Amino acid sequence: NIAGCEALGDATVSAVFRQHQLVSLSIAGLEDVGAATCDELSAQVRLEALWAAGCIGIPTSGWCALNLPSLRTLSLAGCAVDDAAIMRLTVRSPLLTALTLRSCKLLTRNGLHSIALGLPALTDLNV
């Protein structure tokens, strides 16, 4: 859990990722991480839970690049997540059972439709 460590950026977070294969991670509130963090996250093939609420520095393209096939819990509240990112998420993280997208202002009805069709194991949705 490195949530709220505001001074951390992509380089520091990437160094942590290279040293460990994580099962759960909270980077919530890290405003200085960007798309490079999503690239590094995708190497975490065992990651089952990710809390990234408030990571406002990660652009939509970063979330689109995320590829976490073992992910079961994901919180992206307040992040720059759009329909394209959600569509890719449903394909690349099909095991999701809990998803939080509260205050994701770029999300539309199309993104929610993708969730309904693409995440059959989902039991907890917070929008």
BAFI-366887 format. One record per atom (N, C-alpha, C): x, y, z. Coordinates in pm, whole numbers, padded with zeros to 5 digits, always signed. Layout:
REM residues N
XYZ ...
//
This chain:
REM residues 127
+00084-00117+00000 +00000+00000+00000 +00088+00123+00000 +00089+00193-00112 +00164+00319-00121 +00068+00435-00146 -00058+00414-00117 -00160+00517-00136 -00126+00642-00056 -00150+00755-00118 -00133+00882-00049 +00011+00930-00037 +00107+00854-00084 +00247+00899-00082 +00266+00994-00198 +00225+01117-00178 +00211+01213-00286 +00338+01243-00362 +00454+01222-00303 +00579+01255-00370 +00623+01148-00470 +00553+01035-00471 +00593+00927-00561 +00544+00953-00702 +00633+00927-00798 +00599+00939-00939 +00623+00809-01010 +00618+00812-01142 +00632+00692-01223 +00762+00615-01195 +00874+00684-01185 +01003+00615-01167 +01007+00535-01037 +00961+00592-00929 +00963+00523-00801 +00867+00406-00800 +00748+00428-00850 +00648+00322-00854 +00697+00207-00944 +00757+00240-01056 +00810+00139-01147 +00919+00055-01081 +01002+00119-01002 +01108+00046-00932 +01050-00057-00836 +00942-00021-00768 +00874-00115-00678 +00820-00233-00757 +00758-00205-00871 +00699-00310-00953 +00804-00408-01005 +00919-00356-01042 +01024-00444-01097 +01081-00539-00993 +01069-00505-00866 +01123-00586-00759 +01027-00693-00709 +00899-00677-00735 +00799-00765-00675 +00688-00800-00772 +00639-00923-00762 +00515-00963-00829 +00405-00951-00723 +00319-00853-00739 +00220-00821-00638 +00087-00891-00664 +00011-00915-00556 -00123-00969-00566 -00226-00858-00544 -00193-00761-00459 -00280-00646-00439 -00195-00520-00425 -00253-00408-00466 -00179-00283-00465 -00276-00166-00452 -00241-00071-00366 -00315+00054-00359 -00220+00169-00394 -00253+00237-00503 -00180+00358-00542 -00275+00478-00537 -00385+00463-00467 -00489+00566-00460 -00430+00700-00418 -00470+00803-00490 -00429+00938-00456 -00292+00979-00506 -00223+00893-00578 -00093+00931-00632 -00115+01013-00759 -00116+01143-00744 -00149+01233-00853 -00037+01249-00955 +00086+01213-00919 +00201+01235-01008 +00239+01114-01091 +00164+01005-01080 +00192+00891-01167 +00117+00911-01298 +00174+00854-01405 +00115+00873-01537 +00100+00743-01612 +00096+00752-01744 +00074+00636-01829 +00183+00529-01812 +00304+00569-01780 +00413+00472-01760 +00380+00376-01647 +00308+00422-01547 +00269+00335-01437 +00176+00224-01487 +00085+00256-01578 -00004+00154-01634 +00075+00051-01714 +00177+00096-01786 +00263+00002-01859 +00329-00095-01763 +00381-00044-01652 +00446-00128-01553 +00345-00218-01482 +00227-00166-01456 +00123-00246-01391 +00088-00370-01473 +00088-00357-01604 +00051-00470-01690 +00149-00586-01677 +00266-00561-01627 +00363-00669-01603 +00331-00746-01475 +00239-00695-01396 +00198-00759-01271 +00089-00862-01300 +00126-00972-01362 +00029-01070-01410 -00049-01139-01298 +00002-01136-01174 -00067-01199-01061 -00159-01102-00987 -00160-00974-01027 -00235-00872-00955 -00385-00902-00959 -00445-00915-00840 -00587-00946-00828 -00669-00827-00780 -00605-00730-00715 -00677-00614-00663 -00593-00488-00683 -00657-00385-00739 -00589-00258-00762 -00682-00145-00722 -00636-00061-00631 -00707+00059-00590 -00629+00179-00641 -00683+00247-00741 -00614+00359-00804 -00699+00485-00805 -00795+00494-00716 -00883+00611-00709 -00800+00738-00694 -00836+00839-00771 -00771+00968-00758 -00637+00980-00828 -00599+00883-00907 -00474+00892-00985 -00502+00975-01109 -00514+01106-01088 -00558+01195-01194 -00451+01220-01300 -00328+01182-01275 -00221+01201-01372 -00218+01096-01481 -00292+00988-01463 -00293+00882-01564 -00400+00917-01667 -00359+00937-01793 -00456+00972-01896 -00540+00851-01939 -00643+00876-02014 -00728+00769-02065 -00646+00664-02140 -00547+00709-02216 -00463+00615-02293 -00389+00518-02201 -00353+00563-02082 -00288+00474-01986 -00380+00364-01940 -00505+00400-01908 -00603+00299-01866 -00636+00206-01981 -00635+00258-02105 -00662+00174-02222 -00553+00068-02239 -00431+00099-02199 -00319+00006-02216 -00313-00101-02106 -00388-00081-01999 -00384-00174-01886 -00428-00314-01927 -00349-00414-01889 -00378-00553-01924 -00350-00640-01801 -00455-00668-01723 -00441-00743-01598 -00541-00858-01596 -00505-00971-01654 -00600-01082-01669 -00644-01148-01538 -00569-01132-01430 -00606-01194-01301 -00685-01101-01211 -00706-00977-01255 -00769-00876-01172 -00913-00911-01137 -00945-00898-01007 -01080-00924-00960 -01146-00801-00896 -01064-00711-00842 -01113-00589-00778 -01039-00470-00836 -01115-00368-00877 -01054-00249-00936 -01132-00125-00894 -01061-00025-00843 -01120+00103-00810 -01049+00212-00889 -01125+00278-00976 -01073+00389-01056 -01153+00516-01031 -01211+00529-00915 -01293+00646-00883 -01216+00775-00907 -01281+00867-00979 -01220+00997-01005 -01110+00998-01107 -01091+00888-01178 -00985+00880-01279 -01038+00915-01417 -00948+00943-01509 -00983+00976-01647 -01010+00849-01726 -01122+00786-01697 -01161+00661-01761 -01277+00690-01854 -01262+00651-01981 -01371+00671-02076 -01423+00537-02126 -01517+00542-02219 -01578+00420-02270 -01477+00326-02336 -01381+00383-02410 -01280+00300-02476 -01199+00222-02373 -01162+00287-02264 -01086+00218-02159 -01170+00107-02096 -01297+00133-02075 -01385+00032-02016 -01402-00087-02112 -01417-00059-02240 -01431-00167-02338 -01309-00258-02338 -01191-00199-02332 -01068-00279-02326 -01057-00354-02194 -01098-00288-02087 -01094-00350-01955 -01179-00477-01950 -01296-00473-02011 -01383-00591-02008 -01321-00709-02081 -01236-00681-02178 -01169-00788-02253 -01044-00835-02179 -00969-00742-02124 -00840-00773-02064 -00845-00813-01917 -00956-00787-01851 -00973-00824-01709 -01111-00887-01690 -01136-00999-01755 -01270-01058-01755 -01313-01119-01622 -01221-01135-01527 -01254-01196-01399 -01302-01096-01294 -01315-00969-01331 -01355-00866-01235 -01487-00900-01168 -01485-00891-01034 -01608-00910-00956 -01650-00781-00887 -01555-00687-00868 -01586-00560-00803 -01520-00447-00881 -01600-00346-00917 -01550-00235-00998 -01610-00105-00946 -01523-00008-00918 -01565+00124-00873 -01523+00228-00976 -01621+00299-01029 -01598+00404-01129 -01666+00534-01088 -01684+00552-00960 -01749+00672-00907 -01673+00798-00953 -01745+00899-00996 -01689+01028-01039 -01599+01017-01162 -01621+00916-01244 -01550+00906-01372 -01636+00979-01476 -01609+01106-01495 -01696+01194-01571 -01695+01168-01722 -01599+01091-01772 -01592+01062-01915 -01673+00937-01953 -01721+00867-01854 -01794+00743-01876 -01938+00773-01919 -01986+00702-02023 -02123+00721-02072 -02200+00590-02064 -02319+00596-02113 -02405+00478-02118 -02339+00364-02197 -02261+00397-02299 -02192+00294-02378 -02092+00216-02294 -02021+00284-02208 -01927+00216-02119 -01998+00123-02023 -02109+00169-01969 -02188+00085-01878 -02245-00036-01951 -02281-00018-02076 -02330-00129-02157 -02219-00233-02176 -02097-00187-02200 -01982-00278-02212 -01961-00358-02084 -01977-00294-01970 -01963-00362-01841 -02070-00470-01827 -02194-00434-01860 -02305-00528-01846 -02285-00652-01932 -02232-00633-02051 -02214-00745-02143 -02081-00819-02123 -01978-00746-02084 -01844-00802-02085 -01789-00853-01954 -01860-00829-01844 -01810-00872-01712 -01915-00957-01642 -01933-01080-01686 -02038-01164-01629 -02017-01201-01482 -01894-01196-01433 -01866-01233-01293 -01886-01115-01197 -01913-00994-01251 -01925-00875-01168 -02041-00885-01071 -02011-00866-00942 -02115-00869-00840 -02127-00736-00765 -02027-00647-00780 -02025-00522-00707 -01983-00410-00802 -02074-00323-00837 -02046-00209-00927 -02084-00082-00856 -01990+00013-00849 -02013+00142-00786 -01981+00249-00889 -02086+00315-00940 -02068+00419-01043 -02119+00550-00990 
//
